[in-house]
Amino acid sequence: MSSAVLKNKRPSDSDIDNKIRRGKAVLRELKMTLEDLEDRRLLAAAKKRNAGKCGTPLREAAKELGF
């Protein structure tokens, strides 16, 4: 059997900085994903609410929006 001693290596500042950067990147991705899911939920609700209703013609919508 080996009698090797495990050393508790303290992480360097650059290791901590890298972990923080990765964590922030994961949080940004999660935030974007949640925003996309919220947009999809709102779109699905609007489609359900407006089902069967007449839409606005493209020319009229463009005029209202100033295009």
WOFENRA-V633220 format. One record per backbone hydrogen bond with DSSP energy under -0.5 kcal/mol. NH is the residue of the N-H (numbers start at 0). CO is the residue of the C=O. If there is no record, write none. Layout:
# WOFENRA-V633220
[[NH CO] [NH CO]]
This chain:
# WOFENRA-V633220
[[5 3] [8 6] [15 11] [16 12] [17 13] [18 14] [19 15] [20 16] [21 17] [22 18] [23 19] [24 20] [25 21] [26 22] [27 23] [28 24] [29 25] [30 26] [31 27] [32 28] [33 29] [34 30] [35 31] [36 32] [37 33] [38 34] [39 35] [40 36] [41 37] [42 38] [43 39] [44 40] [45 41] [46 42] [47 43] [48 44] [49 45] [50 47] [52 49] [60 56] [61 57] [62 58] [63 59] [64 60] [65 61] [65 62] [66 61]]
